[in-house]
Amino acid sequence: QVQLVESGGGSVQAGGSMRLSCSVAVVTFSPYCMVWFRQAPRHPREGVASIQHDGETTYSDSVKGRFTVSEDNAKQTLYLEMSNLKPEDTAMYYCAVAGEPCRYRQYQWGRVYYAMKYWGKGTPVTVSS
């Protein structure tokens, strides 16, 4: 069983930065795909950043150039560095893991990832203007 616990959320003003962490205990399988999702009220959940077993990272268009996903295998932690935050980044942020390479589809409203098996309970991020 893989347990995911997010932390680091809070409130920040527009233009500010924040780092989210996801403690992952324990990913023993490979390949794998780890994804940061977010969901704002009255909006569908969207995947914003992913990293997989070979280190490949991808980002949705809405966060590209502002967010950076990384992992520290020794600490078993997934990170999401967010900069130049905007009010529209306000959402509950979740991390999730799939036991296969990342598969996703980009829609006009956002990105959907497939086969996510384990989920955290989320950490809230609020960006004020």
N, C-alpha and C positions, 0 to 999 in steps of 0.2 A: 504494500500500500504506500502510495506517495502522498505526503502531506505538504501542502503549500501554505505559507503564511506571509501575507503582504504587510509592509510597514512603510512609514515615511510620508504618508499623506498629510494634508493640512491645508491651510489657507495661505495664499500669496497674492501679491498684486501683479497686475499685468506687466509683462516684461521681466518678471522674476524667474528664478530657477528653483528646481526641486529634484531630489533624488528619491526614487522609490526602490525598495528592496523586496525580494521574494525569497524567503528561506525555503529550500527544496530538500526535503528529507524523505526519501533518498532516490535519486535517479540512477538505477543500475543497468538500465537497458540502453541499447544503441541500435539503430539510430533513434534520435529523439528530436522533438521540436518544442521549444519553449516560447510562449507568446504572451505579450502584454495586451490585454483588452481594456476597453473602457465602455461604460454605458451611462449616458446622461438621461435624466428624466424624460420620458416620452420619446426616447430615441432607441433604435435597435443597438444591440451590442456590436462593437466593431473591433477588429484586431488592428493595433497600431504599430507594433514592432515585434519581430521574431528573431530568434537565433537558434540554429540547429547544431547537431553533433559535430559538423565539420567547420563550425565557426561562421558559416554564412549568415548574414543579417539582411533583413528586408524591412521596409517601412512603408506605411500607407502615405499617400500623397499629402494628407492633412498634417503630418508631423515631420515629414522628411526635411532634414536640415536643422531641425530643432531638438529632436529626441535622439538619444543613443542608447541602444540595448547592449548589455554585456553580461558576462557570467564569470564568477569566480568558483571554479570547480573545487578548490581546496576548502572554501568556506561554504560550498553548496548553496550559493546565493546567486540569484538573478537580479540585475539592476536595470533601472530605466532612468537615465539622466534626462531631465526636461529643462529646456532653456527657452527664453523668449516666450514665456507662457501667455496664452490669450484667454479671455473669458470663455470662449467656446471649447477650451480644454477641460472645463469643469465637468467632472464625472466621477463615478466610482471606477477605480482601476483594479483589474484582476490579473493574476498570472495563471497560466495554464500550461499543461504539458501533454504532448502526444508521443506515443511510442513509435513514431515513423517520421520520415522527412517531412518538412513543412509543406502542406498543400493548402492553397488559398485561392480565392477568386475575388477580384476587385470589382466592386459595383460603384455606381456613381455616388452613392451615399457613404460608402465605406468598404471595408475588407472583411470577408468571411473566411475563417480557417476551419479546416475539416479534421475530424477524428481527435479532437481534444479530449483527453481521458480524465485528467485530474485538474481540479480547480481550487483556487484559494477563495476566501470569503470577501476579499476586496479591501481597499483602503481609499477613503474619499479625498478628492482633490478639488479645491475651490479656488478659482482665479477671479479676483475682483478687478473691475476697471477703474 
